[in-house]
Amino acid sequence: MRVPIRKAGKYTFLKSDPFVTKEKLAELKKTLSKLKDKVQPRLVQEVKRLAELGDFSENVEYQLAKGKLRGINSKILKLEKEISEAQIIEINKKSDTVQIGSLVTVEVNDKQIEYRILGSSETDPSSGVISYQSPLGKVLMNKKAGDIVEFEHNSQTVEYKILKIK
């Protein structure tokens, strides 16, 4: 049986965003530790046990266990790479411009909204955390309090007035 050769997708080789908070880095390290100390050894034992049953070609359980182990090993490598490349976001409270880590209060359509500007791995727009790489984050970066920025959203231009930067 021939296995199809697939080309890498357009998102295959994207670099991960290195900017993380101390809390996110601690979370990544905790996840890595759990995978290495608990999940991986359990799967290795399962693969060994199933290998002893013989005939690998018809041993579906063995093949599934190997696939799970490969997946966990892949996650471990990815997490190790993210942790090694991580850059901690230092919040500069003395800066008068919007930077990564800033808490920005803006006024849009007579409503005040607060946004925390962080790296893309920690975004949660529903709770006011946006990425510095997002369209709105890019527009806000390096602006000062009092500046008015225009942002196109759903083919409408919306004005955001920067009220405060913390």
C-alpha positions as CSV (number, residue, x, y, z in Angstrom):
1,M,0.0,0.0,0.0
2,R,1.4,3.4,-1.0
3,V,1.1,6.3,1.4
4,P,0.2,9.6,-0.3
5,I,2.9,12.2,-0.2
6,R,1.4,15.5,1.0
7,K,2.7,19.0,0.5
8,A,3.1,21.1,3.6
9,G,0.2,23.5,4.1
10,K,0.5,27.2,4.1
11,Y,0.4,27.4,7.9
12,T,2.9,24.5,8.5
13,F,6.1,26.5,9.0
14,L,4.8,29.6,10.8
15,K,6.9,30.7,13.7
16,S,5.2,30.8,17.1
17,D,4.8,34.1,18.8
18,P,7.6,34.3,21.5
19,F,6.0,36.9,23.7
20,V,4.3,35.5,26.8
21,T,3.6,36.6,30.4
22,K,5.3,34.9,33.3
23,E,2.0,33.1,34.1
24,K,1.7,31.7,30.6
25,L,5.3,30.5,30.7
26,A,4.7,28.8,34.1
27,E,1.6,27.1,32.5
28,L,3.6,25.9,29.6
29,K,6.3,24.4,31.9
30,K,3.6,22.7,34.0
31,T,2.0,21.2,30.9
32,L,5.4,20.0,29.7
33,S,6.2,18.5,33.1
34,K,2.9,16.6,33.1
35,L,3.5,15.2,29.6
36,K,7.0,14.1,30.4
37,D,6.5,12.7,33.9
38,K,3.0,11.1,33.6
39,V,1.6,10.7,30.1
40,Q,4.7,9.8,28.1
41,P,5.9,7.0,30.5
42,R,2.4,5.5,30.7
43,L,2.2,5.4,26.9
44,V,5.7,3.9,26.6
45,Q,4.7,1.1,28.9
46,E,1.5,0.5,26.9
47,V,3.5,0.3,23.6
48,K,5.9,-2.2,25.2
49,R,3.1,-4.3,26.5
50,L,1.3,-4.4,23.2
51,A,4.6,-5.1,21.3
52,E,5.0,-8.3,23.3
53,L,1.8,-9.6,21.7
54,G,3.7,-10.1,18.4
55,D,2.6,-9.5,14.8
56,F,2.7,-5.8,14.4
57,S,1.0,-5.8,11.0
58,E,-2.4,-6.9,12.4
59,N,-2.0,-5.5,15.9
60,V,-4.3,-2.4,15.7
61,E,-4.0,-1.6,19.4
62,Y,-0.2,-1.4,19.0
63,Q,-0.4,0.9,16.0
64,L,-2.9,3.2,17.8
65,A,-0.7,3.3,20.9
66,K,2.3,4.1,18.8
67,G,0.4,6.9,17.1
68,K,-0.6,8.4,20.5
69,L,3.0,8.2,21.6
70,R,4.2,10.0,18.5
71,G,1.6,12.7,19.1
72,I,2.7,13.2,22.7
73,N,6.4,13.3,21.6
74,S,5.5,15.9,19.0
75,K,3.7,18.0,21.7
76,I,6.7,17.7,24.0
77,L,9.1,18.9,21.3
78,K,6.8,21.8,20.4
79,L,6.4,22.9,24.1
80,E,10.2,22.6,24.6
81,K,10.8,24.8,21.6
82,E,8.2,27.4,22.7
83,I,9.7,27.5,26.2
84,S,13.2,27.9,24.9
85,E,12.2,30.8,22.6
86,A,9.9,32.5,25.1
87,Q,10.4,36.2,25.8
88,I,8.7,37.4,29.0
89,I,6.5,40.5,28.5
90,E,7.8,43.2,30.8
91,I,5.1,45.8,31.5
92,N,6.6,49.2,31.2
93,K,4.4,51.5,33.3
94,K,6.4,54.6,32.5
95,S,5.9,54.4,28.8
96,D,3.5,56.9,27.3
97,T,2.9,54.8,24.2
98,V,1.0,51.6,23.7
99,Q,3.4,48.6,24.0
100,I,3.1,44.9,24.4
101,G,1.7,44.4,27.9
102,S,-0.1,47.8,28.0
103,L,-3.6,48.1,29.3
104,V,-5.3,50.6,27.0
105,T,-8.6,52.3,27.5
106,V,-10.3,53.4,24.3
107,E,-13.5,55.2,23.5
108,V,-15.5,53.9,20.5
109,N,-19.1,54.8,19.7
110,D,-19.4,56.6,23.1
111,K,-18.4,53.4,25.0
112,Q,-15.2,52.9,26.9
113,I,-13.4,49.6,26.4
114,E,-10.2,48.3,28.0
115,Y,-7.8,46.1,26.1
116,R,-4.7,44.3,27.3
117,I,-2.1,44.0,24.5
118,L,-0.3,40.6,24.8
119,G,1.2,38.0,22.5
120,S,-0.9,35.9,20.2
121,S,-0.8,32.8,22.4
122,E,-2.7,34.5,25.2
123,T,-5.5,36.3,23.3
124,D,-9.1,36.3,24.5
125,P,-11.0,39.1,22.8
126,S,-14.2,38.4,24.9
127,S,-12.3,39.3,28.0
128,G,-10.4,42.2,26.5
129,V,-7.1,40.6,25.7
130,I,-5.9,41.1,22.2
131,S,-2.7,40.4,20.3
132,Y,-0.2,43.0,19.2
133,Q,-0.4,41.2,15.9
134,S,-4.2,41.5,15.5
135,P,-5.5,44.2,13.2
136,L,-6.7,46.4,16.1
137,G,-3.5,45.7,18.1
138,K,-1.3,46.8,15.1
139,V,-3.3,50.0,14.8
140,L,-2.9,50.8,18.6
141,M,0.8,50.0,18.9
142,N,3.1,52.9,19.6
143,K,0.2,55.4,19.8
144,K,-0.2,57.9,22.7
145,A,-3.1,58.8,24.9
146,G,-5.3,61.3,23.1
147,D,-4.6,59.9,19.7
148,I,-7.4,58.9,17.4
149,V,-6.9,55.8,15.3
150,E,-9.1,54.5,12.5
151,F,-9.8,50.8,12.2
152,E,-11.7,49.0,9.5
153,H,-14.1,46.4,10.8
154,N,-16.6,44.6,8.7
155,S,-16.0,47.1,5.8
156,Q,-16.8,50.0,8.1
157,T,-14.2,52.5,9.4
158,V,-14.5,52.9,13.2
159,E,-12.6,55.6,15.2
160,Y,-10.9,54.6,18.4
161,K,-9.8,57.4,20.8
162,I,-7.1,56.3,23.2
163,L,-8.0,57.6,26.6
164,K,-5.5,56.0,29.0
165,I,-2.5,53.8,28.8
166,K,-1.4,51.8,31.9
